[in-house]
């Protein structure tokens, strides 16, 4: 199998996000696959009852998505995010008990099968578990 490099991509393909990988087949084919877009419409809300120390993260469904993953940070919207949940099969996720007096921001990724995962979404607005009263609030 031989590959000719560099490749030049023009036209409509040049405007998209494409990855090219070589397949080990007898014809020496190369396949192009679109990089999945990050989920949109990601938001955080305080589920009822408002006395709960939980936060619900929701997003818009992505066509052909297999699962979603949810990440959080407690430093700022631009902070370092940690994985909270993976394998989420719906378009929302509700946290377990969160820490009082802490601010949270969330991002979501989408997976297509076992090989393709999107970039993280834009961060949600800040959600806070109030320290004086254990309510979830959106400042």
C-alpha angles and dihedrals in degrees: 000000000000131000127202113219142226101039121202118211118198139170122020093348092060091060094056134071105257134169121198121207129176119239119215097234130129094253094056093235123176120210128207121211127187115239107239116252118240117257116269133209092043112170140160125221140172109253121215130299093053090209091071120105091224135110126206118215117199135179143173116274116256117220113252093006115159099192142338133227127211125212132185142193131191099198106066141311087275094047130115110283126217127204112256103169137005133183092042106165098189134060095255140047130192120209127231118241110323127207118271116242093024132122119218136196124185139204130186135208129195126220128206109200116316099305109052128062126168128230115267118279124245110284122264122242117272119286121191136199100214112232097210094047117020094235126134109236137181106218 
